[in-house]
Amino acid sequence: MSGITFDDFLKVDIRVGTVVKAEPFPEARKPAIKLWVDFGDDLGVKKTSAQITDHYTPETLIGRQVMAVVNFPPRQIGPFMSEVLVLGVPDAQGGIVLLAPDQEVPRGGRMH
């Protein structure tokens, strides 16, 4: 993997948001959940789809803080338009575990 500069890193806008709505996404090719994430007054609520069904259900996601890249262009995923990329890391079996702050922080905060 090649290195990047600090300026390259700064181009990626990673923010914290709170999941305000979550629904199953049965139309997705791989099991997924539709999320609506509130990034605060500046960015508002953004939609995304995430393949996180190994560890989460829509009900367990409401109110959870997540980290997401907010400056990718929107991407059509089946009938759903994804506006952000929620971040996660695979566990030992490949199931995605969401990245989140370990304390409650204000919505919209940018990762440094």
C-alpha positions as CSV (number, residue, x, y, z in Angstrom):
1,M,0.0,0.0,0.0
2,S,1.4,3.4,-0.9
3,G,1.7,6.2,1.5
4,I,-0.4,9.4,1.5
5,T,0.3,12.9,2.6
6,F,-1.4,14.6,5.5
7,D,-3.1,16.9,3.0
8,D,-4.5,13.7,1.3
9,F,-5.9,12.6,4.7
10,L,-7.5,16.0,5.3
11,K,-9.5,15.5,2.1
12,V,-11.5,12.7,3.7
13,D,-14.3,14.3,5.8
14,I,-15.1,11.8,8.6
15,R,-17.9,12.9,10.9
16,V,-19.8,11.5,13.8
17,G,-23.6,11.2,13.5
18,T,-26.5,9.6,15.4
19,V,-28.7,7.0,13.8
20,V,-32.3,8.4,13.9
21,K,-34.0,5.8,11.7
22,A,-33.1,2.3,10.5
23,E,-35.0,-0.2,8.3
24,P,-34.3,-3.6,6.8
25,F,-33.1,-3.5,3.1
26,P,-34.5,-6.7,1.6
27,E,-33.8,-5.5,-2.0
28,A,-30.0,-5.4,-1.4
29,R,-28.0,-8.2,-3.0
30,K,-26.2,-8.9,0.3
31,P,-28.1,-8.5,3.7
32,A,-28.1,-4.8,4.7
33,I,-29.8,-2.2,6.7
34,K,-30.9,1.3,5.5
35,L,-29.8,4.0,7.9
36,W,-30.7,7.7,8.3
37,V,-27.9,9.4,10.3
38,D,-28.1,12.9,11.8
39,F,-24.9,14.9,11.5
40,G,-26.2,18.0,13.2
41,D,-27.2,21.4,11.9
42,D,-24.5,21.9,9.2
43,L,-25.0,18.5,7.4
44,G,-28.4,17.4,8.5
45,V,-29.7,13.8,8.1
46,K,-28.0,11.7,5.4
47,K,-29.0,8.2,4.2
48,T,-26.8,5.1,3.8
49,S,-27.0,1.4,3.4
50,A,-24.7,-0.8,5.4
51,Q,-23.9,-4.6,5.4
52,I,-24.0,-4.8,9.2
53,T,-26.6,-7.5,9.8
54,D,-24.3,-9.9,11.6
55,H,-24.1,-7.7,14.7
56,Y,-27.0,-5.2,14.4
57,T,-30.7,-5.0,13.8
58,P,-32.6,-1.8,12.9
59,E,-33.9,-1.6,16.4
60,T,-30.5,-1.7,18.1
61,L,-29.1,1.0,15.9
62,I,-31.5,3.9,16.8
63,G,-29.7,6.4,18.9
64,R,-26.2,4.9,18.3
65,Q,-23.4,7.2,17.3
66,V,-21.4,6.1,14.2
67,M,-18.5,7.5,12.1
68,A,-19.0,8.1,8.4
69,V,-17.3,9.6,5.4
70,V,-19.6,12.4,4.4
71,N,-17.9,13.8,1.3
72,F,-18.2,10.9,-1.2
73,P,-20.6,11.5,-4.1
74,P,-24.0,9.9,-3.6
75,R,-24.2,6.3,-4.9
76,Q,-27.2,4.4,-6.1
77,I,-27.6,1.0,-4.4
78,G,-30.5,-0.7,-6.0
79,P,-33.6,1.5,-5.3
80,F,-31.8,3.4,-2.5
81,M,-29.5,6.4,-2.8
82,S,-26.6,6.2,-0.3
83,E,-25.2,9.6,0.6
84,V,-22.5,8.7,3.2
85,L,-20.2,5.7,4.0
86,V,-20.6,4.4,7.5
87,L,-17.3,3.0,8.8
88,G,-16.7,-0.4,10.3
89,V,-14.1,-3.1,10.8
90,P,-14.6,-6.9,10.2
91,D,-14.5,-9.2,13.2
92,A,-12.7,-12.6,13.1
93,Q,-15.6,-14.1,11.1
94,G,-15.9,-11.1,8.7
95,G,-19.0,-9.5,10.3
96,I,-18.8,-5.7,10.3
97,V,-18.4,-3.9,13.7
98,L,-19.2,-0.2,13.4
99,L,-16.7,2.4,14.4
100,A,-17.9,4.9,17.0
101,P,-16.5,7.3,19.6
102,D,-16.2,5.7,23.0
103,Q,-18.0,8.6,24.7
104,E,-21.0,10.7,23.5
105,V,-19.8,13.6,21.4
106,P,-21.7,16.4,19.5
107,R,-23.2,15.4,16.2
108,G,-21.2,16.6,13.2
109,G,-17.9,16.5,14.9
110,R,-15.0,16.0,12.5
111,M,-12.4,13.3,13.1
112,H,-9.0,14.7,13.7
